Amino acid sequence: MIRSAVLIAGTALLPLALQGCVARTAYNVARAPIQAGSKAADWATVSGDEADRERGRELRRKCKERYDPYYCE
């Protein structure tokens, strides 16, 4: 008798417990295209740090090829 009452109560509370899971899944599904777009934009653009490093590499390479006091000191 008690066992069936606990089973009925647990079954009645199950939809309430799953509402959070459904809401979280809906939130993640709605947010996925935005995150994918921002990730693609991040890959497509060059940050200031990346540009500075690339410029430094280019200057070091030029200094090895041909010395120029303006750039190499």
C-alpha positions, 0 to 999 in steps of 0.5 A: 500500500505504502509502496504504491502511494510512493510510486504514484507520488513519484510519477506525479512529480516526474513532469515537474522535475523534467521541466527544468531539463526541457527548459535548459534544452530549449535554451541550448538549442536556441543559443546554438546558432548564436554561439556558432556564428560568434565562433566563426567570426572569431576564427575569421578575424585576427586579433591585435595580439595575433597581428602584432606577433605576425608583424614581429615575425615578418620583421625578424625575417626581413632583418635576417634577409637584409639588415635595416637599422630602422627596423632591426634595432 
